[in-house]
Structures are given as C-alpha cells and as structure tokens.
C-alpha cells in the first residue's frame, strides 16, 4: 500500500523578508507539523514556531496540532503584533482631529 501525499505551502514574513516553502507531506499532516517541517526557523533566527499563532489563508487555526491539512493549503506563521492595530488607528484619528482643530484656530 502506498501512502498518499499532498502538496502544501508554509509562509512567514517580516517587513523586509518573506519566504514560502513548498512541501509534500503525508495525508493527515497537521498545521503544526507542516510548520515544523518547513524549517522556517532556520531562515528566520529567533522564530518560535511552537509559540507562534498559525493559520491557513489568513484565518487563525485555534488548534494547529489537531487541524489536518488539505492539498493546496498554505500554512501561515504569524508574527506577534507590537502594537494593537485598533489602538494605532485611534491614535492616528486623534492626531488628525487635533491638527484640524489647530488649523481651524489659525484661520
């Protein structure tokens, strides 16, 4: 009996460097197993694959050690966010409002 295999990809990106690794893995391989097999941490020193959030095509997978991959799926290893995007937008809006108020007071 021949074990079936599937082709998948694993992706990781920093602002200045991105990498996608193509893998052929046995059917039943999980999201976490594929992330490990990609050896992405060899390309990105300091990357903690085990501790990173993982997803498929932009959607986080809550239990990557349990979710089996389907052929053609792309596993994504997510970076820890330094700033909350909502908070950054709020701060930017507050600064714009302040600048607009100052401009109005000048005129």
For each residue, the residues with C-beta under 8 A, 3 or more apart:
1:
2:
3: 26 27
4: 26 27
5: 24 25 26 27
6: 24 25 26 27 29 69 70 71 72
7: 22 23 24 71 72
8: 22 23 25 29 34 69 71 72 73 74 75
9: 20 21 22 23 73 74 75
10: 20 21 23 34 35 37 38 40 74 75 76 77
11: 18 19 20 21 74 75 76 77
12: 18 19 38 40 43 44 47 76 77 79
13: 17 18 19 79
14: 17 18 44 79
15:
16:
17: 13 14 44
18: 11 12 13 14
19: 11 12 13 40 43 44
20: 9 10 11 74
21: 9 10 11 38 39 40
22: 7 8 9
23: 7 8 9 10 34 37 38
24: 5 6 7
25: 5 6 8 29 33 34 37 69
26: 3 4 5 6 29
27: 3 4 5 6 68
28: 68
29: 6 8 25 26 33 34 37 68 69
30: 33 34 64 65 66 67 68 69
31: 34 35 54 55 56 61 64 65 67 69 75
32: 35 36 49 50 54 64 65
33: 25 29 30 36 37 65
34: 8 10 23 25 29 30 31 37 38 69 75
35: 10 31 32 38 40 49 52 54 64 75 77
36: 32 33 39 49 50
37: 10 23 25 29 33 34
38: 10 12 21 23 34 35 49 75
39: 21 36 42 43
40: 10 12 19 21 35 43 44 47 49 77
41: 44 45 46 47 48 49
42: 39
43: 12 19 39 40
44: 12 14 17 19 40 41 47
45: 41
46: 41
47: 12 40 41 44 52 77
48: 41 51 52
49: 32 35 36 38 40 41 52 77
50: 32 36
51: 48
52: 35 47 48 49 77 78 79 80
53: 60 77 78
54: 31 32 35 60 61 64 75 76 77 78
55: 31 58 59 60 61 75 76 78
56: 31 59 61 67 69 73 74 75 76
57: 73 74 76
58: 55 76
59: 55 56
60: 53 54 55 78
61: 31 54 55 56 64 67
62:
63: 66 67
64: 30 31 32 35 54 61 67
65: 30 31 32 33
66: 30 63
67: 30 31 56 61 63 64
68: 27 28 29 30
69: 6 8 25 29 30 31 34 56 73 75
70: 6 73
71: 6 7 8
72: 6 7 8
73: 8 9 56 57 69 70
74: 8 9 10 11 20 56 57
75: 8 9 10 11 31 34 35 38 54 55 56 69
76: 10 11 12 54 55 56 57 58
77: 10 11 12 35 40 47 49 52 53 54
78: 52 53 54 55 60
79: 12 13 14 52
80: 52
81: 84 85
82:
83: 87 88
84: 81 87 88
85: 81 88 89
86: 89 90
87: 83 84 90 91
88: 83 84 85 91 92
89: 85 86 92 93
90: 86 87 93 94
91: 87 88 94 95
92: 88 89 95 96
93: 89 90 96 97
94: 90 91 97 98
95: 91 92 98 99
96: 92 93 99 100
97: 93 94 100 101
98: 94 95 101 102
99: 95 96 102 103
100: 96 97 103 104
101: 97 98 104 105
102: 98 99 105 106
103: 99 100 106 107
104: 100 101 107
105: 101 102
106: 102 103
107: 103 104
